[in-house]
Every structure is written in structure tokens, then in C-alpha cells.
Amino acid sequence: MNLYTKVFKEYWNPYIAIGIAGLVSALYFGITGTVWAVTGEFTRFGGHILEWFGIDVSQWAYFQLVGLEGNPISRTDGWIVIGMLIGAMISILLSSSFKIRIPKQKRRLFQGFIGGIIAGFGARLALGCNLAAFFTGVPQFSFHAWIFMLTTAIGTFFGVKVVSTKWWRGKPTMIKGRISPAGTADVKKRNIQPIVGLIFAILYLAIIFYFFAIGKSLLAVACIAGALFGILIERGQICFTSAFRDLWISGRAVMSKAITVGMMISVVITFFYIQSGSLALIKVAAPSTAIGGLLFGFGIVLAGGCETGMMYRAMEGQLLYWVVGAGNIIGATVLAYGWDHLGIYHALVENWPKVNLIEQWGPMGALFGTMAMLAAWLLFSNWWEKRFRYGTGIKQPKTERMSHVTKEV
């Protein structure tokens, strides 16, 4: 088996993909002082859309909080999002797996849209999604990330209950006859995809070199990091929705364990950066964090994917996830409006503290305490996977557990 097939034709082990993502995330923080995040930029994009329609959002408190200066191509967060989309697209084209896909059940478009709105609203209520309020929040030693993690898990549990009902699933779509094999035209389209992917890669590299040449090195670094994240989430099929949802549906915990390992790597490296003078990014631990996590977890299950899963699936040509993305932007923008206009900030955020575990527990206490909590989650996920099946709480017979272990090996 040649290297190209191994890298681009096969999906990567999720432990490797998320482990590298944790490493890149920590290095990105050390270089730029900011973190891997996407929904903040989704919110800013929503603000720009409102400005295009003549609505002045400059005085909205939420946009003053997250910043609305410039545009996506002039912000590092903008290039993280752009880079993730382009990196995923390059990876998909090189693997010849791009194909326009429309859900057989058109109701899925509406369901995904509603799920996207709920998830977008919840993410920004908690001041971050599965990245800034979870994957990169824990390594920042921000206590709000643990609140978000727990409530997201609870939210996904209730989301599974909803999507498992008959009225949500609807009637199955039956297709008469057998599925025809790919025709000559389809084969030609797939054969040309790696060439298009290579062209995209060359053009994107030109953008990176351009930013370095004009002295905008932070934008260049964001371009590189964004593309790496995009490649990693697509090749590793990284989706935080499945990390929780699979626990409740099938008991499978591979993604949950892999994400925990990735965070452990990120925690250690981020800790040394913070101890060397980098400023930890701590968010408020408030009722908004818990409610936002519940809504986010619930919404991503309805939508069928979190922000990372949505982005690479959209690049694969799955129309549903473009609709989910639109819902995310709308939900985040609605939250930005409600932050001060509807009194959300005063009711759920005001006067609640930012809890920095390093300040509360001391540097070594925070490091070992965080690693211990992650280890506890890893052990719980492993225990759950071995002992439960189909999310019903039924203990697996020993023979089934041994068979499962054999298959994984």
C-alpha cells in the first residue's frame, strides 16, 4: 500500500488525528496568544450580514465584547475558519471523495436548520462552542469549560431521546431497484479531483507566502493552523457530537476517549506556555455557561453534527450541513442581539466570576488536577464502552465484551 493511499484514501486513527490537533492547538496559542475557535467568527459574520442590510450593530454589547473590527480576511479567527474549510476541501479532493449529497428526506434540511440555530445560540451564550468552551477551554484552565463539557453531555442525551422518536425520523424513503454502479462520467470526475485539490493547495500556499512577505505573520500562522485543523478533522472524521451521542446510542466511546487524549496533550503544552508568560483566556463561569452547554448539546444532535463535523461534511458536498451552518450563524446572531436588548447578560452573566484554576489551585495543583479529571473522564468512557450497549444501561455479557475488544485490536 503506497503512502498516498495511506494518507489520503484511508481515514486516520482518531487518536492520532485528535492528538495532533491538540498539539497544533497548543502551539497556535503559544504563537498567537489566541485559541482555536470558530463560532465567534460565525457571530461576527452574522454582524457583517446585518451591516450589509444597513443595520448598525456597532453599539451592540456582544459585538463590543467579541470585536467586529475588520473582516474575515483581516482577522486571525477569520483565517482559522477559512483555513479549516479549505484544508478539509483539499483533503477531500485529494481522496477523490467529493460528491454533492442531498438528504432523501427533505425534512432533514429543516431539522438541521433548527438544530443549527439552537446550537449556535447555545454556543455563543456559553462564549464558545465545542472548541473554545471545551477542547481549548480545558487546556486554558478555565473552569467554565468543565461546566460546558458536563452540560453538553446532558444536552446530547436529551437530543438523542428526541431524534430517536418516530415523528422525528419520519417514514423511511424506499428506492426501487438496485443501485447502479458509478458510470464513466462519475469515474472521470473522481479522477480529476486530486488535480483540483493540488491546485487549491498551491493557491493556498501562495496566500500564506504572501502574508509572510508583507509582514502579516500572524495571519500566515492562522492560515497554516486553520488548514491543518481542516485536514485533521476531515481525515480523522472528528466530530464532538459523536463523542457524546455514541455513548447514549451504542455505548461506543472511541471519539470520546480520543478527544480526551488530545486535550491531555494540549493541557501539558499550554501549561508551559502560560507559566512562561502567555495570558490564559478565562471565560465567565455563570448560569449562561450551563444553559448554553445544554442548548449546544441538544442542538448538535438535532443538527447531526457540531461545528467541526459540520464544516468537513459541508466540504464533502453534503447540502444538509450548509443549512446547519446557516442556522449556526443565525442562532449566534440572535444571541448577540439578545445579549443586551433582551437582558440575557444581566439575567445570566452579570456579576458571575471568571474562575482560573491556576489561581484557585496553584500551578501544579491546576495541572495535576486537570489531568486527573481528564483521566477520570477517560476511565469513565472506557468503562461505559465495555459495560453498556445501545445506550440502554444493559451490561454486556463477558463474551460480547471480549469479542468487542478483539475487533478493536
C-alpha positions as CSV (number, residue, x, y, z in Angstrom):
1,M,0.0,0.0,0.0
2,N,1.6,3.3,-1.1
3,L,1.9,6.4,1.1
4,Y,-0.6,8.4,-0.9
5,T,-3.3,5.8,-0.4
6,K,-2.5,5.5,3.3
7,V,-2.7,9.3,3.9
8,F,-5.4,10.4,1.6
9,K,-7.6,7.4,0.7
10,E,-7.9,6.0,4.2
11,Y,-9.3,7.8,7.3
12,W,-6.8,8.3,10.1
13,N,-6.9,6.8,13.5
14,P,-8.9,9.3,15.6
15,Y,-6.3,9.2,18.4
16,I,-3.6,10.3,16.0
17,A,-5.7,13.0,14.4
18,I,-7.0,14.5,17.6
19,G,-3.6,14.1,19.3
20,I,-2.0,16.2,16.6
21,A,-4.9,18.7,16.8
22,G,-4.2,19.1,20.5
23,L,-0.6,19.7,19.8
24,V,-1.3,22.2,17.0
25,S,-3.9,24.0,19.1
26,A,-1.4,24.5,22.0
27,L,1.3,25.7,19.6
28,Y,-1.1,28.1,18.0
29,F,-1.9,29.5,21.4
30,G,1.7,29.9,22.2
31,I,2.5,31.7,19.0
32,T,-0.6,34.0,18.7
33,G,-2.0,34.3,22.2
34,T,-5.4,33.2,21.0
35,V,-7.1,29.8,20.6
36,W,-8.7,27.5,18.0
37,A,-12.3,28.7,17.8
38,V,-15.0,29.2,15.1
39,T,-18.4,30.3,16.5
40,G,-17.0,33.7,17.5
41,E,-16.2,34.3,13.8
42,F,-19.7,33.0,12.8
43,T,-21.2,35.6,15.1
44,R,-19.1,38.4,13.5
45,F,-20.1,37.2,10.1
46,G,-23.7,37.5,11.2
47,G,-23.0,41.0,12.3
48,H,-21.4,41.8,8.9
49,I,-24.5,40.5,7.1
50,L,-26.7,42.8,9.2
51,E,-24.5,45.7,8.3
52,W,-24.9,44.9,4.6
53,F,-28.6,45.4,5.1
54,G,-28.0,48.8,6.8
55,I,-28.4,47.7,10.4
56,D,-25.9,49.4,12.8
57,V,-24.6,46.7,15.2
58,S,-21.6,48.6,16.4
59,Q,-23.3,49.5,19.7
60,W,-24.5,46.0,20.5
61,A,-22.7,44.9,23.7
62,Y,-21.9,41.5,22.4
63,F,-20.1,42.8,19.4
64,Q,-18.2,45.1,21.6
65,L,-17.2,42.1,23.7
66,V,-16.1,39.8,20.8
67,G,-14.9,42.6,18.5
68,L,-16.2,43.4,15.0
69,E,-13.3,45.3,13.5
70,G,-12.1,44.5,10.0
71,N,-13.5,41.5,8.1
72,P,-12.8,37.7,8.0
73,I,-9.7,38.0,5.7
74,S,-8.1,40.6,8.1
75,R,-8.6,38.6,11.3
76,T,-6.8,35.5,12.5
77,D,-10.1,34.0,13.6
78,G,-11.4,34.5,10.1
79,W,-8.5,32.6,8.6
80,I,-8.9,29.8,11.1
81,V,-12.4,29.3,9.7
82,I,-11.4,29.8,6.1
83,G,-8.4,27.6,6.5
84,M,-10.4,24.8,8.1
85,L,-12.8,24.8,5.1
86,I,-10.1,24.9,2.6
87,G,-7.9,22.4,4.4
88,A,-10.8,20.0,4.6
89,M,-11.7,20.6,0.9
90,I,-8.1,19.9,-0.2
91,S,-8.1,16.7,1.8
92,I,-11.4,15.6,0.4
93,L,-10.4,16.3,-3.2
94,L,-7.1,14.5,-2.8
95,S,-9.0,11.5,-1.6
96,S,-11.5,11.8,-4.6
97,S,-14.4,11.7,-2.2
98,F,-16.3,15.0,-3.0
99,K,-19.9,14.4,-4.1
100,I,-23.0,16.6,-3.9
101,R,-25.4,14.8,-1.5
102,I,-29.0,15.9,-0.8
103,P,-30.9,14.2,2.0
104,K,-33.5,11.8,0.8
105,Q,-35.9,13.1,3.4
106,K,-36.2,16.8,2.8
107,R,-37.4,17.3,6.4
108,R,-33.8,16.7,7.4
109,L,-33.0,20.1,6.0
110,F,-35.5,21.8,8.3
111,Q,-34.4,19.7,11.2
112,G,-30.8,20.5,10.6
113,F,-31.6,24.2,10.3
114,I,-33.4,24.3,13.6
115,G,-30.6,22.2,15.3
116,G,-28.1,24.7,13.9
117,I,-29.9,27.7,15.3
118,I,-30.2,26.1,18.8
119,A,-26.5,25.0,18.7
120,G,-25.3,28.4,17.5
121,F,-27.4,30.3,20.1
122,G,-26.2,27.9,22.9
123,A,-22.5,28.1,21.9
124,R,-22.4,31.9,22.0
125,L,-24.4,32.0,25.2
126,A,-21.6,30.0,26.7
127,L,-19.0,32.2,24.9
128,G,-17.7,29.2,22.9
129,C,-18.6,26.0,21.2
130,N,-17.0,22.6,21.4
131,L,-13.7,24.2,20.7
132,A,-13.3,27.5,22.7
133,A,-15.5,26.3,25.6
134,F,-14.3,22.7,25.6
135,F,-11.3,21.4,23.6
136,T,-9.3,24.6,24.0
137,G,-11.1,25.9,27.2
138,V,-9.9,23.0,29.4
139,P,-6.2,23.5,28.5
140,Q,-6.6,27.2,29.4
141,F,-7.6,26.0,32.9
142,S,-10.9,27.9,32.7
143,F,-13.4,26.3,35.0
144,H,-16.3,27.3,32.6
145,A,-15.1,24.6,30.2
146,W,-15.9,21.9,32.7
147,I,-19.4,23.2,33.2
148,F,-19.8,23.4,29.4
149,M,-18.5,19.9,29.0
150,L,-20.8,18.4,31.5
151,T,-24.0,20.2,30.4
152,T,-23.2,19.5,26.7
153,A,-23.1,15.8,27.6
154,I,-26.5,16.1,29.2
155,G,-27.9,18.1,26.3
156,T,-26.8,15.4,23.8
157,F,-28.6,12.8,26.0
158,F,-31.9,14.6,25.6
159,G,-31.2,15.3,22.0
160,V,-30.8,11.5,21.4
161,K,-34.2,11.0,23.0
162,V,-35.8,13.4,20.5
163,V,-34.1,12.1,17.4
164,S,-34.9,8.5,18.3
165,T,-38.7,9.2,18.2
166,K,-40.7,8.1,15.1
167,W,-42.1,11.6,14.5
168,W,-38.6,12.9,14.2
169,R,-37.3,10.1,12.0
170,G,-40.3,10.1,9.7
171,K,-41.1,7.4,7.2
172,P,-38.1,5.7,5.6
173,T,-37.5,6.6,1.9
174,M,-37.7,3.5,-0.3
175,I,-35.8,3.3,-3.6
176,K,-37.0,0.9,-6.2
177,G,-34.4,-1.3,-8.0
178,R,-30.8,-1.8,-7.3
179,I,-28.2,1.0,-7.0
180,S,-26.3,1.4,-10.3
181,P,-22.5,1.4,-10.2
182,A,-20.7,4.6,-10.9
183,G,-20.7,5.5,-14.5
184,T,-17.8,6.6,-16.7
185,A,-18.6,10.3,-16.1
186,D,-18.5,9.8,-12.3
187,V,-15.2,8.0,-12.6
188,K,-13.7,10.9,-14.6
189,K,-15.0,13.4,-12.1
190,R,-13.3,11.5,-9.3
191,N,-10.1,11.1,-11.2
192,I,-9.8,14.9,-11.7
193,Q,-10.5,15.7,-8.1
194,P,-6.9,15.2,-6.9
195,I,-5.7,17.6,-9.6
196,V,-8.2,20.3,-8.4
197,G,-7.1,19.6,-4.8
198,L,-3.5,20.1,-5.8
199,I,-4.3,23.4,-7.5
200,F,-6.2,24.6,-4.3
201,A,-3.2,23.6,-2.2
202,I,-0.8,25.6,-4.4
203,L,-3.0,28.7,-4.4
204,Y,-3.5,28.5,-0.6
205,L,0.3,28.2,-0.1
206,A,0.7,31.3,-2.2
207,I,-1.6,33.2,0.2
208,I,0.5,32.0,3.1
209,F,3.7,33.2,1.5
210,Y,2.1,36.5,0.6
211,F,1.1,37.2,4.2
212,F,4.7,36.4,5.3
213,A,6.1,38.6,2.6
214,I,4.0,41.7,3.6
215,G,4.8,41.2,7.3
216,K,1.4,39.8,8.4
217,S,2.9,36.7,10.0
218,L,0.0,36.2,12.4
219,L,-2.4,35.9,9.5
220,A,0.0,33.5,7.9
221,V,0.2,31.4,11.0
222,A,-3.6,31.4,11.2
223,C,-3.8,30.2,7.6
224,I,-1.4,27.3,8.4
225,A,-3.2,26.3,11.6
226,G,-6.6,26.6,10.0
227,A,-5.6,24.3,7.1
228,L,-4.0,21.8,9.5
229,F,-7.2,21.7,11.6
230,G,-9.3,21.3,8.5
231,I,-7.2,18.4,7.3
232,L,-7.2,16.7,10.7
233,I,-10.9,17.0,11.3
234,E,-11.6,15.5,7.9
235,R,-9.1,12.8,7.8
236,G,-9.9,11.8,11.4
237,Q,-13.6,12.4,11.0
238,I,-13.5,14.4,14.2
239,C,-17.0,15.2,15.4
240,F,-17.7,16.2,19.1
241,T,-21.4,15.2,18.5
242,S,-20.4,11.6,18.0
243,A,-18.2,11.7,21.1
244,F,-21.2,12.1,23.3
245,R,-24.1,10.8,21.1
246,D,-22.4,7.5,20.5
247,L,-22.2,6.9,24.3
248,W,-26.0,7.2,24.6
249,I,-26.9,5.3,21.3
250,S,-24.4,2.5,21.1
251,G,-22.1,2.8,24.0
252,R,-19.2,3.4,21.7
253,A,-16.6,5.7,23.2
254,V,-13.7,5.8,20.7
255,M,-14.2,9.5,19.8
256,S,-14.8,10.5,23.5
257,K,-11.5,8.8,24.5
258,A,-9.6,10.2,21.6
259,I,-10.7,13.8,22.3
260,T,-9.7,13.4,26.0
261,V,-6.2,12.2,24.9
262,G,-6.0,15.2,22.6
263,M,-6.9,17.6,25.4
264,M,-4.3,15.9,27.7
265,I,-1.6,16.7,25.2
266,S,-2.8,20.3,24.8
267,V,-3.0,20.8,28.6
268,V,0.6,20.0,29.2
269,I,2.0,22.2,26.4
270,T,-0.4,25.1,27.2
271,F,0.6,24.9,30.8
272,F,4.2,25.6,30.0
273,Y,3.3,28.5,27.7
274,I,1.2,30.0,30.5
275,Q,4.0,29.5,33.0
276,S,6.3,31.3,30.5
277,G,4.1,34.4,30.5
278,S,1.3,33.7,28.0
279,L,-2.0,35.0,29.2
280,A,-4.6,32.3,29.8
281,L,-8.0,33.0,28.2
282,I,-10.5,32.6,31.0
283,K,-14.3,32.9,30.5
284,V,-17.0,33.6,33.0
285,A,-18.5,30.6,34.8
286,A,-22.1,31.5,35.0
287,P,-25.7,30.1,34.5
288,S,-25.2,31.2,30.9
289,T,-22.4,28.6,30.6
290,A,-24.6,25.7,31.8
291,I,-27.7,26.7,29.8
292,G,-25.5,27.3,26.7
293,G,-24.0,23.9,27.1
294,L,-27.4,22.2,27.4
295,L,-28.7,24.0,24.3
296,F,-25.5,23.4,22.4
297,G,-25.5,19.6,23.2
298,F,-29.2,19.4,22.3
299,G,-28.8,21.3,19.1
300,I,-25.8,19.5,17.7
301,V,-27.7,16.2,18.0
302,L,-30.7,17.6,16.2
303,A,-28.4,19.1,13.5
304,G,-26.4,15.9,13.2
305,G,-23.0,17.4,13.8
306,C,-21.1,20.0,15.8
307,E,-19.1,22.9,14.3
308,T,-16.1,20.7,13.3
309,G,-18.3,17.9,11.9
310,M,-20.5,20.3,10.1
311,M,-17.5,22.0,8.4
312,Y,-15.8,19.0,6.9
313,R,-19.2,17.4,5.9
314,A,-20.2,20.6,4.2
315,M,-16.9,20.4,2.2
316,E,-17.7,16.8,1.3
317,G,-20.7,18.2,-0.6
318,Q,-23.4,17.4,2.0
319,L,-26.0,20.1,1.4
320,L,-27.6,19.4,4.9
321,Y,-24.5,20.9,6.6
322,W,-24.6,24.1,4.6
323,V,-28.1,24.5,6.0
324,V,-26.8,23.7,9.5
325,G,-24.1,26.3,9.1
326,A,-26.6,28.9,8.2
327,G,-28.6,28.0,11.2
328,N,-25.5,28.4,13.4
329,I,-24.8,31.9,12.1
330,I,-28.5,32.9,12.7
331,G,-28.5,31.4,16.2
332,A,-25.3,33.1,17.2
333,T,-26.6,36.5,15.8
334,V,-29.8,36.2,17.7
335,L,-27.9,35.6,20.9
336,A,-25.8,38.7,20.1
337,Y,-29.0,40.8,19.8
338,G,-30.5,39.3,23.0
339,W,-27.3,39.8,25.0
340,D,-28.3,43.4,25.9
341,H,-31.6,44.0,24.1
342,L,-33.4,41.1,25.8
343,G,-31.4,41.3,29.1
344,I,-29.6,38.0,28.7
345,Y,-26.4,39.4,30.1
346,H,-28.0,40.9,33.2
347,A,-30.0,37.8,33.9
348,L,-27.4,35.1,33.3
349,V,-23.9,36.5,33.2
350,E,-23.5,39.7,35.1
351,N,-21.6,39.5,38.4
352,W,-20.5,35.9,37.9
353,P,-16.7,35.3,38.1
354,K,-14.1,34.1,35.7
355,V,-12.6,31.1,37.5
356,N,-8.9,30.4,36.7
357,L,-7.9,27.0,38.1
358,I,-4.3,28.0,38.2
359,E,-5.2,30.9,40.6
360,Q,-7.5,28.7,42.6
361,W,-5.3,25.6,42.9
362,G,-1.9,26.9,42.2
363,P,0.1,26.0,39.0
364,M,0.9,22.4,39.9
365,G,-2.4,21.8,41.5
366,A,-4.2,23.0,38.4
367,L,-2.0,20.9,36.1
368,F,-2.4,17.7,38.0
369,G,-6.0,18.4,38.9
370,T,-6.9,18.9,35.3
371,M,-5.0,15.9,34.2
372,A,-6.7,13.8,36.9
373,M,-10.2,15.0,35.8
374,L,-9.4,14.2,32.2
375,A,-8.1,10.8,33.3
376,A,-11.3,10.2,35.2
377,W,-13.4,11.0,32.1
378,L,-11.2,8.7,30.0
379,L,-11.7,5.8,32.5
380,F,-15.4,6.5,32.6
381,S,-15.7,6.4,28.8
382,N,-13.8,3.2,28.7
383,W,-15.9,1.7,31.5
384,W,-19.1,2.8,29.7
385,E,-18.0,1.3,26.4
386,K,-17.1,-2.1,28.0
387,R,-20.2,-2.5,30.1
388,F,-23.1,-0.9,28.2
389,R,-24.7,-1.5,24.8
390,Y,-27.1,0.6,22.7
391,G,-27.2,3.2,25.4
392,T,-29.8,1.2,27.4
393,G,-27.7,0.6,30.5
394,I,-27.6,-3.2,29.8
395,K,-24.5,-4.8,30.9
396,Q,-22.7,-6.7,28.1
397,P,-22.0,-10.4,28.6
398,K,-18.4,-11.1,29.1
399,T,-18.2,-13.0,25.8
400,E,-19.5,-9.9,23.9
401,R,-17.1,-7.6,25.7
402,M,-14.2,-9.9,24.7
403,S,-15.4,-10.0,21.1
404,H,-15.6,-6.3,21.1
405,V,-12.0,-5.9,22.4
406,T,-10.8,-8.4,19.8
407,K,-12.4,-6.5,16.9
408,E,-10.8,-3.2,18.1
409,V,-7.4,-4.8,18.3
